[in-house]
């Protein structure tokens, strides 16, 4: 699934490591989500939404093709 996490993270001027620590995941997990190699669990998705204080549609781009 495509997402805007890297863009939002860069706007906040935080590293993958900082975001990972805030969400209690590894930096590799954040990298995998940003590059679309891994879709986060529902629990992690909620943590991401709360961290960025955005609606799900502002972070994740659903493409059913």
mmCIF file of the N, C-alpha and C atoms, coordinates in Angstrom:
data_MODEL
# 
_entry.id   MODEL 
# 
loop_
_atom_site.group_PDB 
_atom_site.id 
_atom_site.type_symbol 
_atom_site.label_atom_id 
_atom_site.label_alt_id 
_atom_site.label_comp_id 
_atom_site.label_asym_id 
_atom_site.label_entity_id 
_atom_site.label_seq_id 
_atom_site.pdbx_PDB_ins_code 
_atom_site.Cartn_x 
_atom_site.Cartn_y 
_atom_site.Cartn_z 
_atom_site.occupancy 
_atom_site.B_iso_or_equiv 
_atom_site.pdbx_formal_charge 
_atom_site.auth_seq_id 
_atom_site.auth_comp_id 
_atom_site.auth_asym_id 
_atom_site.auth_atom_id 
_atom_site.pdbx_PDB_model_num 
ATOM 1   N N  . UNK A 1 1  ? 0.840  -1.174 0.000  1.00 0.00 ? 1  UNK A N  1 
ATOM 2   C CA . UNK A 1 1  ? 0.000  0.000  0.000  1.00 0.00 ? 1  UNK A CA 1 
ATOM 3   C C  . UNK A 1 1  ? 0.889  1.242  0.000  1.00 0.00 ? 1  UNK A C  1 
ATOM 4   N N  . UNK A 1 2  ? 0.570  2.183  -0.845 1.00 0.00 ? 2  UNK A N  1 
ATOM 5   C CA . UNK A 1 2  ? 1.332  3.426  -0.891 1.00 0.00 ? 2  UNK A CA 1 
ATOM 6   C C  . UNK A 1 2  ? 0.978  4.285  0.320  1.00 0.00 ? 2  UNK A C  1 
ATOM 7   N N  . UNK A 1 3  ? 1.911  5.168  0.697  1.00 0.00 ? 3  UNK A N  1 
ATOM 8   C CA . UNK A 1 3  ? 1.656  6.023  1.849  1.00 0.00 ? 3  UNK A CA 1 
ATOM 9   C C  . UNK A 1 3  ? 2.492  7.302  1.753  1.00 0.00 ? 3  UNK A C  1 
ATOM 10  N N  . UNK A 1 4  ? 2.160  8.227  2.621  1.00 0.00 ? 4  UNK A N  1 
ATOM 11  C CA . UNK A 1 4  ? 2.841  9.521  2.685  1.00 0.00 ? 4  UNK A CA 1 
ATOM 12  C C  . UNK A 1 4  ? 3.710  9.646  3.937  1.00 0.00 ? 4  UNK A C  1 
ATOM 13  N N  . UNK A 1 5  ? 4.093  8.529  4.514  1.00 0.00 ? 5  UNK A N  1 
ATOM 14  C CA . UNK A 1 5  ? 4.827  8.570  5.781  1.00 0.00 ? 5  UNK A CA 1 
ATOM 15  C C  . UNK A 1 5  ? 6.166  9.292  5.623  1.00 0.00 ? 5  UNK A C  1 
ATOM 16  N N  . UNK A 1 6  ? 6.911  8.984  4.584  1.00 0.00 ? 6  UNK A N  1 
ATOM 17  C CA . UNK A 1 6  ? 8.216  9.631  4.394  1.00 0.00 ? 6  UNK A CA 1 
ATOM 18  C C  . UNK A 1 6  ? 8.046  11.141 4.260  1.00 0.00 ? 6  UNK A C  1 
ATOM 19  N N  . UNK A 1 7  ? 7.067  11.564 3.489  1.00 0.00 ? 7  UNK A N  1 
ATOM 20  C CA . UNK A 1 7  ? 6.805  12.995 3.302  1.00 0.00 ? 7  UNK A CA 1 
ATOM 21  C C  . UNK A 1 7  ? 6.457  13.661 4.635  1.00 0.00 ? 7  UNK A C  1 
ATOM 22  N N  . UNK A 1 8  ? 5.556  13.037 5.392  1.00 0.00 ? 8  UNK A N  1 
ATOM 23  C CA . UNK A 1 8  ? 5.148  13.599 6.684  1.00 0.00 ? 8  UNK A CA 1 
ATOM 24  C C  . UNK A 1 8  ? 6.318  13.617 7.665  1.00 0.00 ? 8  UNK A C  1 
ATOM 25  N N  . UNK A 1 9  ? 7.086  12.549 7.650  1.00 0.00 ? 9  UNK A N  1 
ATOM 26  C CA . UNK A 1 9  ? 8.252  12.459 8.536  1.00 0.00 ? 9  UNK A CA 1 
ATOM 27  C C  . UNK A 1 9  ? 9.266  13.551 8.195  1.00 0.00 ? 9  UNK A C  1 
ATOM 28  N N  . UNK A 1 10 ? 9.519  13.765 6.901  1.00 0.00 ? 10 UNK A N  1 
ATOM 29  C CA . UNK A 1 10 ? 10.455 14.811 6.487  1.00 0.00 ? 10 UNK A CA 1 
ATOM 30  C C  . UNK A 1 10 ? 9.944  16.208 6.832  1.00 0.00 ? 10 UNK A C  1 
ATOM 31  N N  . UNK A 1 11 ? 8.640  16.410 6.727  1.00 0.00 ? 11 UNK A N  1 
ATOM 32  C CA . UNK A 1 11 ? 8.057  17.704 7.109  1.00 0.00 ? 11 UNK A CA 1 
ATOM 33  C C  . UNK A 1 11 ? 8.279  17.990 8.589  1.00 0.00 ? 11 UNK A C  1 
ATOM 34  N N  . UNK A 1 12 ? 8.245  16.923 9.404  1.00 0.00 ? 12 UNK A N  1 
ATOM 35  C CA . UNK A 1 12 ? 8.461  17.074 10.846 1.00 0.00 ? 12 UNK A CA 1 
ATOM 36  C C  . UNK A 1 12 ? 9.946  17.064 11.205 1.00 0.00 ? 12 UNK A C  1 
ATOM 37  N N  . UNK A 1 13 ? 10.802 16.815 10.185 1.00 0.00 ? 13 UNK A N  1 
ATOM 38  C CA . UNK A 1 13 ? 12.250 16.761 10.378 1.00 0.00 ? 13 UNK A CA 1 
ATOM 39  C C  . UNK A 1 13 ? 12.655 15.713 11.417 1.00 0.00 ? 13 UNK A C  1 
ATOM 40  N N  . UNK A 1 14 ? 12.071 14.504 11.278 1.00 0.00 ? 14 UNK A N  1 
ATOM 41  C CA . UNK A 1 14 ? 12.467 13.411 12.156 1.00 0.00 ? 14 UNK A CA 1 
ATOM 42  C C  . UNK A 1 14 ? 12.996 12.256 11.302 1.00 0.00 ? 14 UNK A C  1 
ATOM 43  N N  . UNK A 1 15 ? 13.901 11.510 11.874 1.00 0.00 ? 15 UNK A N  1 
ATOM 44  C CA . UNK A 1 15 ? 14.510 10.385 11.161 1.00 0.00 ? 15 UNK A CA 1 
ATOM 45  C C  . UNK A 1 15 ? 13.626 9.145  11.265 1.00 0.00 ? 15 UNK A C  1 
ATOM 46  N N  . UNK A 1 16 ? 13.949 8.166  10.434 1.00 0.00 ? 16 UNK A N  1 
ATOM 47  C CA . UNK A 1 16 ? 13.255 6.878  10.538 1.00 0.00 ? 16 UNK A CA 1 
ATOM 48  C C  . UNK A 1 16 ? 13.461 6.297  11.929 1.00 0.00 ? 16 UNK A C  1 
ATOM 49  N N  . UNK A 1 17 ? 14.663 6.447  12.452 1.00 0.00 ? 17 UNK A N  1 
ATOM 50  C CA . UNK A 1 17 ? 14.983 5.925  13.787 1.00 0.00 ? 17 UNK A CA 1 
ATOM 51  C C  . UNK A 1 17 ? 14.097 6.578  14.857 1.00 0.00 ? 17 UNK A C  1 
ATOM 52  N N  . UNK A 1 18 ? 13.950 7.903  14.775 1.00 0.00 ? 18 UNK A N  1 
ATOM 53  C CA . UNK A 1 18 ? 13.129 8.619  15.754 1.00 0.00 ? 18 UNK A CA 1 
ATOM 54  C C  . UNK A 1 18 ? 11.669 8.183  15.675 1.00 0.00 ? 18 UNK A C  1 
ATOM 55  N N  . UNK A 1 19 ? 11.165 8.042  14.458 1.00 0.00 ? 19 UNK A N  1 
ATOM 56  C CA . UNK A 1 19 ? 9.783  7.605  14.289 1.00 0.00 ? 19 UNK A CA 1 
ATOM 57  C C  . UNK A 1 19 ? 9.618  6.182  14.810 1.00 0.00 ? 19 UNK A C  1 
ATOM 58  N N  . UNK A 1 20 ? 10.564 5.328  14.484 1.00 0.00 ? 20 UNK A N  1 
ATOM 59  C CA . UNK A 1 20 ? 10.512 3.940  14.941 1.00 0.00 ? 20 UNK A CA 1 
ATOM 60  C C  . UNK A 1 20 ? 10.480 3.859  16.468 1.00 0.00 ? 20 UNK A C  1 
ATOM 61  N N  . UNK A 1 21 ? 11.317 4.635  17.117 1.00 0.00 ? 21 UNK A N  1 
ATOM 62  C CA . UNK A 1 21 ? 11.338 4.642  18.581 1.00 0.00 ? 21 UNK A CA 1 
ATOM 63  C C  . UNK A 1 21 ? 10.017 5.130  19.155 1.00 0.00 ? 21 UNK A C  1 
ATOM 64  N N  . UNK A 1 22 ? 9.428  6.133  18.540 1.00 0.00 ? 22 UNK A N  1 
ATOM 65  C CA . UNK A 1 22 ? 8.138  6.657  19.011 1.00 0.00 ? 22 UNK A CA 1 
ATOM 66  C C  . UNK A 1 22 ? 7.019  5.634  18.865 1.00 0.00 ? 22 UNK A C  1 
ATOM 67  N N  . UNK A 1 23 ? 7.139  4.764  17.847 1.00 0.00 ? 23 UNK A N  1 
ATOM 68  C CA . UNK A 1 23 ? 6.093  3.775  17.577 1.00 0.00 ? 23 UNK A CA 1 
ATOM 69  C C  . UNK A 1 23 ? 6.440  2.392  18.130 1.00 0.00 ? 23 UNK A C  1 
ATOM 70  N N  . UNK A 1 24 ? 7.591  2.272  18.772 1.00 0.00 ? 24 UNK A N  1 
ATOM 71  C CA . UNK A 1 24 ? 8.060  0.997  19.347 1.00 0.00 ? 24 UNK A CA 1 
ATOM 72  C C  . UNK A 1 24 ? 8.223  -0.100 18.295 1.00 0.00 ? 24 UNK A C  1 
ATOM 73  N N  . UNK A 1 25 ? 8.830  0.278  17.167 1.00 0.00 ? 25 UNK A N  1 
ATOM 74  C CA . UNK A 1 25 ? 9.157  -0.675 16.106 1.00 0.00 ? 25 UNK A CA 1 
ATOM 75  C C  . UNK A 1 25 ? 10.604 -0.416 15.674 1.00 0.00 ? 25 UNK A C  1 
ATOM 76  N N  . UNK A 1 26 ? 11.112 -1.241 14.786 1.00 0.00 ? 26 UNK A N  1 
ATOM 77  C CA . UNK A 1 26 ? 12.480 -1.043 14.307 1.00 0.00 ? 26 UNK A CA 1 
ATOM 78  C C  . UNK A 1 26 ? 12.513 -0.015 13.171 1.00 0.00 ? 26 UNK A C  1 
ATOM 79  N N  . UNK A 1 27 ? 13.702 0.536  12.954 1.00 0.00 ? 27 UNK A N  1 
ATOM 80  C CA . UNK A 1 27 ? 13.881 1.451  11.842 1.00 0.00 ? 27 UNK A CA 1 
ATOM 81  C C  . UNK A 1 27 ? 13.625 0.736  10.518 1.00 0.00 ? 27 UNK A C  1 
ATOM 82  N N  . UNK A 1 28 ? 13.981 -0.547 10.469 1.00 0.00 ? 28 UNK A N  1 
ATOM 83  C CA . UNK A 1 28 ? 13.756 -1.344 9.266  1.00 0.00 ? 28 UNK A CA 1 
ATOM 84  C C  . UNK A 1 28 ? 12.268 -1.470 8.962  1.00 0.00 ? 28 UNK A C  1 
ATOM 85  N N  . UNK A 1 29 ? 11.440 -1.558 9.991  1.00 0.00 ? 29 UNK A N  1 
ATOM 86  C CA . UNK A 1 29 ? 9.988  -1.619 9.794  1.00 0.00 ? 29 UNK A CA 1 
ATOM 87  C C  . UNK A 1 29 ? 9.493  -0.335 9.149  1.00 0.00 ? 29 UNK A C  1 
ATOM 88  N N  . UNK A 1 30 ? 9.961  0.787  9.641  1.00 0.00 ? 30 UNK A N  1 
ATOM 89  C CA . UNK A 1 30 ? 9.561  2.083  9.063  1.00 0.00 ? 30 UNK A CA 1 
ATOM 90  C C  . UNK A 1 30 ? 10.011 2.164  7.611  1.00 0.00 ? 30 UNK A C  1 
ATOM 91  N N  . UNK A 1 31 ? 11.232 1.753  7.332  1.00 0.00 ? 31 UNK A N  1 
ATOM 92  C CA . UNK A 1 31 ? 11.735 1.765  5.964  1.00 0.00 ? 31 UNK A CA 1 
ATOM 93  C C  . UNK A 1 31 ? 10.872 0.878  5.066  1.00 0.00 ? 31 UNK A C  1 
ATOM 94  N N  . UNK A 1 32 ? 10.531 -0.299 5.534  1.00 0.00 ? 32 UNK A N  1 
ATOM 95  C CA . UNK A 1 32 ? 9.715  -1.231 4.740  1.00 0.00 ? 32 UNK A CA 1 
ATOM 96  C C  . UNK A 1 32 ? 8.318  -0.683 4.473  1.00 0.00 ? 32 UNK A C  1 
ATOM 97  N N  . UNK A 1 33 ? 7.749  0.012  5.442  1.00 0.00 ? 33 UNK A N  1 
ATOM 98  C CA . UNK A 1 33 ? 6.427  0.617  5.248  1.00 0.00 ? 33 UNK A CA 1 
ATOM 99  C C  . UNK A 1 33 ? 6.524  1.754  4.239  1.00 0.00 ? 33 UNK A C  1 
ATOM 100 N N  . UNK A 1 34 ? 7.539  2.617  4.403  1.00 0.00 ? 34 UNK A N  1 
ATOM 101 C CA . UNK A 1 34 ? 7.702  3.760  3.496  1.00 0.00 ? 34 UNK A CA 1 
ATOM 102 C C  . UNK A 1 34 ? 7.901  3.323  2.044  1.00 0.00 ? 34 UNK A C  1 
ATOM 103 N N  . UNK A 1 35 ? 8.602  2.227  1.843  1.00 0.00 ? 35 UNK A N  1 
ATOM 104 C CA . UNK A 1 35 ? 8.886  1.765  0.482  1.00 0.00 ? 35 UNK A CA 1 
ATOM 105 C C  . UNK A 1 35 ? 7.806  0.841  -0.064 1.00 0.00 ? 35 UNK A C  1 
ATOM 106 N N  . UNK A 1 36 ? 6.770  0.566  0.735  1.00 0.00 ? 36 UNK A N  1 
ATOM 107 C CA . UNK A 1 36 ? 5.667  -0.259 0.268  1.00 0.00 ? 36 UNK A CA 1 
ATOM 108 C C  . UNK A 1 36 ? 5.934  -1.749 0.293  1.00 0.00 ? 36 UNK A C  1 
ATOM 109 N N  . UNK A 1 37 ? 7.013  -2.161 0.943  1.00 0.00 ? 37 UNK A N  1 
ATOM 110 C CA . UNK A 1 37 ? 7.338  -3.587 1.034  1.00 0.00 ? 37 UNK A CA 1 
ATOM 111 C C  . UNK A 1 37 ? 6.568  -4.284 2.147  1.00 0.00 ? 37 UNK A C  1 
ATOM 112 N N  . UNK A 1 38 ? 6.009  -3.506 3.056  1.00 0.00 ? 38 UNK A N  1 
ATOM 113 C CA . UNK A 1 38 ? 5.326  -4.048 4.217  1.00 0.00 ? 38 UNK A CA 1 
ATOM 114 C C  . UNK A 1 38 ? 4.126  -3.170 4.543  1.00 0.00 ? 38 UNK A C  1 
ATOM 115 N N  . UNK A 1 39 ? 2.971  -3.798 4.750  1.00 0.00 ? 39 UNK A N  1 
ATOM 116 C CA . UNK A 1 39 ? 1.783  -3.066 5.196  1.00 0.00 ? 39 UNK A CA 1 
ATOM 117 C C  . UNK A 1 39 ? 1.683  -3.213 6.709  1.00 0.00 ? 39 UNK A C  1 
ATOM 118 N N  . UNK A 1 40 ? 1.524  -2.107 7.429  1.00 0.00 ? 40 UNK A N  1 
ATOM 119 C CA . UNK A 1 40 ? 1.474  -2.188 8.887  1.00 0.00 ? 40 UNK A CA 1 
ATOM 120 C C  . UNK A 1 40 ? 0.202  -2.878 9.377  1.00 0.00 ? 40 UNK A C  1 
ATOM 121 N N  . UNK A 1 41 ? 0.308  -3.460 10.555 1.00 0.00 ? 41 UNK A N  1 
ATOM 122 C CA . UNK A 1 41 ? -0.863 -4.051 11.200 1.00 0.00 ? 41 UNK A CA 1 
ATOM 123 C C  . UNK A 1 41 ? -1.846 -2.937 11.562 1.00 0.00 ? 41 UNK A C  1 
ATOM 124 N N  . UNK A 1 42 ? -3.038 -3.327 11.920 1.00 0.00 ? 42 UNK A N  1 
ATOM 125 C CA . UNK A 1 42 ? -4.041 -2.334 12.330 1.00 0.00 ? 42 UNK A CA 1 
ATOM 126 C C  . UNK A 1 42 ? -3.553 -1.551 13.538 1.00 0.00 ? 42 UNK A C  1 
ATOM 127 N N  . UNK A 1 43 ? -2.955 -2.246 14.490 1.00 0.00 ? 43 UNK A N  1 
ATOM 128 C CA . UNK A 1 43 ? -2.443 -1.584 15.696 1.00 0.00 ? 43 UNK A CA 1 
ATOM 129 C C  . UNK A 1 43 ? -1.380 -0.547 15.337 1.00 0.00 ? 43 UNK A C  1 
ATOM 130 N N  . UNK A 1 44 ? -0.447 -0.925 14.478 1.00 0.00 ? 44 UNK A N  1 
ATOM 131 C CA . UNK A 1 44 ? 0.608  0.007  14.076 1.00 0.00 ? 44 UNK A CA 1 
ATOM 132 C C  . UNK A 1 44 ? 0.034  1.152  13.240 1.00 0.00 ? 44 UNK A C  1 
ATOM 133 N N  . UNK A 1 45 ? -0.938 0.857  12.404 1.00 0.00 ? 45 UNK A N  1 
ATOM 134 C CA . UNK A 1 45 ? -1.596 1.905  11.616 1.00 0.00 ? 45 UNK A CA 1 
ATOM 135 C C  . UNK A 1 45 ? -2.212 2.950  12.541 1.00 0.00 ? 45 UNK A C  1 
ATOM 136 N N  . UNK A 1 46 ? -2.877 2.520  13.581 1.00 0.00 ? 46 UNK A N  1 
ATOM 137 C CA . UNK A 1 46 ? -3.489 3.451  14.540 1.00 0.00 ? 46 UNK A CA 1 
ATOM 138 C C  . UNK A 1 46 ? -2.416 4.284  15.226 1.00 0.00 ? 46 UNK A C  1 
ATOM 139 N N  . UNK A 1 47 ? -1.298 3.653  15.595 1.00 0.00 ? 47 UNK A N  1 
ATOM 140 C CA . UNK A 1 47 ? -0.198 4.402  16.215 1.00 0.00 ? 47 UNK A CA 1 
ATOM 141 C C  . UNK A 1 47 ? 0.339  5.467  15.262 1.00 0.00 ? 47 UNK A C  1 
ATOM 142 N N  . UNK A 1 48 ? 0.470  5.121  13.988 1.00 0.00 ? 48 UNK A N  1 
ATOM 143 C CA . UNK A 1 48 ? 0.975  6.064  12.979 1.00 0.00 ? 48 UNK A CA 1 
ATOM 144 C C  . UNK A 1 48 ? 0.011  7.235  12.831 1.00 0.00 ? 48 UNK A C  1 
ATOM 145 N N  . UNK A 1 49 ? -1.274 6.939  12.738 1.00 0.00 ? 49 UNK A N  1 
ATOM 146 C CA . UNK A 1 49 ? -2.290 7.987  12.603 1.00 0.00 ? 49 UNK A CA 1 
ATOM 147 C C  . UNK A 1 49 ? -2.259 8.925  13.805 1.00 0.00 ? 49 UNK A C  1 
ATOM 148 N N  . UNK A 1 50 ? -2.167 8.362  14.973 1.00 0.00 ? 50 UNK A N  1 
ATOM 149 C CA . UNK A 1 50 ? -2.125 9.186  16.190 1.00 0.00 ? 50 UNK A CA 1 
ATOM 150 C C  . UNK A 1 50 ? -0.847 10.004 16.258 1.00 0.00 ? 50 UNK A C  1 
ATOM 151 N N  . UNK A 1 51 ? 0.272  9.413  15.850 1.00 0.00 ? 51 UNK A N  1 
ATOM 152 C CA . UNK A 1 51 ? 1.540  10.131 15.892 1.00 0.00 ? 51 UNK A CA 1 
ATOM 153 C C  . UNK A 1 51 ? 1.500  11.366 14.997 1.00 0.00 ? 51 UNK A C  1 
ATOM 154 N N  . UNK A 1 52 ? 1.034  11.193 13.779 1.00 0.00 ? 52 UNK A N  1 
ATOM 155 C CA . UNK A 1 52 ? 1.008  12.305 12.826 1.00 0.00 ? 52 UNK A CA 1 
ATOM 156 C C  . UNK A 1 52 ? -0.221 13.202 12.980 1.00 0.00 ? 52 UNK A C  1 
ATOM 157 N N  . UNK A 1 53 ? -1.208 12.747 13.763 1.00 0.00 ? 53 UNK A N  1 
ATOM 158 C CA . UNK A 1 53 ? -2.441 13.525 13.966 1.00 0.00 ? 53 UNK A CA 1 
ATOM 159 C C  . UNK A 1 53 ? -3.123 13.854 12.634 1.00 0.00 ? 53 UNK A C  1 
ATOM 160 N N  . UNK A 1 54 ? -3.243 12.800 11.798 1.00 0.00 ? 54 UNK A N  1 
ATOM 161 C CA . UNK A 1 54 ? -3.854 12.926 10.474 1.00 0.00 ? 54 UNK A CA 1 
ATOM 162 C C  . UNK A 1 54 ? -4.925 11.859 10.306 1.00 0.00 ? 54 UNK A C  1 
ATOM 163 N N  . UNK A 1 55 ? -5.815 12.070 9.346  1.00 0.00 ? 55 UNK A N  1 
ATOM 164 C CA . UNK A 1 55 ? -6.787 11.045 8.978  1.00 0.00 ? 55 UNK A CA 1 
ATOM 165 C C  . UNK A 1 55 ? -6.074 9.951  8.202  1.00 0.00 ? 55 UNK A C  1 
ATOM 166 N N  . UNK A 1 56 ? -6.626 8.763  8.236  1.00 0.00 ? 56 UNK A N  1 
ATOM 167 C CA . UNK A 1 56 ? -6.011 7.632  7.548  1.00 0.00 ? 56 UNK A CA 1 
ATOM 168 C C  . UNK A 1 56 ? -5.813 7.903  6.057  1.00 0.00 ? 56 UNK A C  1 
ATOM 169 N N  . UNK A 1 57 ? -6.763 8.620  5.444  1.00 0.00 ? 57 UNK A N  1 
ATOM 170 C CA . UNK A 1 57 ? -6.675 8.921  4.013  1.00 0.00 ? 57 UNK A CA 1 
ATOM 171 C C  . UNK A 1 57 ? -5.541 9.891  3.690  1.00 0.00 ? 57 UNK A C  1 
ATOM 172 N N  . UNK A 1 58 ? -5.101 10.655 4.678  1.00 0.00 ? 58 UNK A N  1 
ATOM 173 C CA . UNK A 1 58 ? -3.991 11.581 4.476  1.00 0.00 ? 58 UNK A CA 1 
ATOM 174 C C  . UNK A 1 58 ? -2.642 10.872 4.544  1.00 0.00 ? 58 UNK A C  1 
ATOM 175 N N  . UNK A 1 59 ? -2.629 9.675  5.120  1.00 0.00 ? 59 UNK A N  1 
ATOM 176 C CA . UNK A 1 59 ? -1.383 8.934  5.292  1.00 0.00 ? 59 UNK A CA 1 
ATOM 177 C C  . UNK A 1 59 ? -1.279 7.776  4.315  1.00 0.00 ? 59 UNK A C  1 
ATOM 178 N N  . UNK A 1 60 ? -2.351 7.023  4.186  1.00 0.00 ? 60 UNK A N  1 
ATOM 179 C CA . UNK A 1 60 ? -2.329 5.820  3.345  1.00 0.00 ? 60 UNK A CA 1 
ATOM 180 C C  . UNK A 1 60 ? -3.152 6.010  2.085  1.00 0.00 ? 60 UNK A C  1 
ATOM 181 N N  . UNK A 1 61 ? -2.619 5.521  0.979  1.00 0.00 ? 61 UNK A N  1 
ATOM 182 C CA . UNK A 1 61 ? -3.268 5.648  -0.326 1.00 0.00 ? 61 UNK A CA 1 
ATOM 183 C C  . UNK A 1 61 ? -3.690 4.262  -0.755 1.00 0.00 ? 61 UNK A C  1 
ATOM 184 N N  . UNK A 1 62 ? -4.978 3.996  -0.730 1.00 0.00 ? 62 UNK A N  1 
ATOM 185 C CA . UNK A 1 62 ? -5.487 2.679  -1.091 1.00 0.00 ? 62 UNK A CA 1 
ATOM 186 C C  . UNK A 1 62 ? -5.602 2.569  -2.596 1.00 0.00 ? 62 UNK A C  1 
ATOM 187 N N  . UNK A 1 63 ? -4.932 1.565  -3.136 1.00 0.00 ? 63 UNK A N  1 
ATOM 188 C CA . UNK A 1 63 ? -4.952 1.304  -4.579 1.00 0.00 ? 63 UNK A CA 1 
ATOM 189 C C  . UNK A 1 63 ? -5.318 -0.161 -4.756 1.00 0.00 ? 63 UNK A C  1 
ATOM 190 N N  . UNK A 1 64 ? -6.540 -0.434 -5.174 1.00 0.00 ? 64 UNK A N  1 
ATOM 191 C CA . UNK A 1 64 ? -6.999 -1.828 -5.228 1.00 0.00 ? 64 UNK A CA 1 
ATOM 192 C C  . UNK A 1 64 ? -6.690 -2.527 -6.553 1.00 0.00 ? 64 UNK A C  1 
ATOM 193 N N  . UNK A 1 65 ? -5.813 -1.961 -7.340 1.00 0.00 ? 65 UNK A N  1 
ATOM 194 C CA . UNK A 1 65 ? -5.446 -2.593 -8.615 1.00 0.00 ? 65 UNK A CA 1 
ATOM 195 C C  . UNK A 1 65 ? -4.468 -3.716 -8.404 1.00 0.00 ? 65 UNK A C  1 
# 
